[in-house]
Amino acid sequence: MRDNLELVLLSSLSDAERTQTRTKVGGISILPDQERFSGTPLDLFDLEDTSPNRHVFLITENNDVVGIGTFFTGPIPVSLWPPQRPAIQLLGFLIDHAMQGKGIGSRAASATLLLAPTVDPDSEVVQLTVNVKNPGARRAYEKAGFVTLDDLYLGGPAGPQHIMYAPVATDI
């Protein structure tokens, strides 16, 4: 039996729920070398209030917060997205270290394809980059149906990145 995995937009929570959830997000544990790829969980949480084009979502399993991610809605530079099809960018995505290796990352990445049209109805694909030094994340995205372009993005703060994408779900 699969556990109940759900993505919850932070914007859908009341102020009281957000306060409680911020504490839970602060308890998400990541390895020190993972922080350079996505930032800290609280860094991502706080983007909802500081970056108008960032849309934060919680990754929950059986109502426990096990991860966090953000979408970016806005122009994506050609160096990050050569095809320039209408896209929403998955920009920041992490799973609690204790929960990694259980398929949660792949299932959550797949669920972003369902959530994306509710955030940006005009997007045709979810686009992301993943550092070449993070093969576990790349495998998780591939299991979720993401395809890697031949081009690398060379402007990442932690080195070269694979450019990946998958079509959004159209039958919500």
C-alpha positions, 0 to 999 in steps of 0.5 A: 500500500502506498502512503498518501502523498500530497502537494499543498500550496502554502498560499492555501493555508491560513495564517495560523496553519502557516505558523504551525507549518513553518515550525514543521518545515524547520524540522526538515533535515538535509545533508550539508552538501545538499544545501548548495543545490536548493538552499535550506527548507526555511529559505524556500518557505520564506520565498512565498513572502519575499518573491512574488513569482515564487509559489511554495508548496509543501510535500506531505505524506500521511499529513506529515511534512516531508519536503518543500518545493517552489515554482517560479512563474515568470520569464525563463532565460534562454540559457535555462530553457532553450526550447522557450515553450510556455513553462513553469520552473521547478526552482527549489525542491527537497525531501527530508534526508530521513525520507530519501531513497523511498520513492517520495522524491519521484512521486512528488516530482510527478505530482508537480505535473498535476499541481503546475496548471493550478499555479500557471494555467498557460504552462505546457511543461514543468522545467527544472535544472539539476546539478550534474553532481546530484545524480540521485535527484536526476534519477528521481526526476527521470522516474517521474517522467522528466527528460534531459535536454542535450544542453547544460546550463553552465551558470549554476552557483554549484556548477553545471546543471542538466536542463530537464522538463516534463509535460504538465498534466492536462486532465486534472 
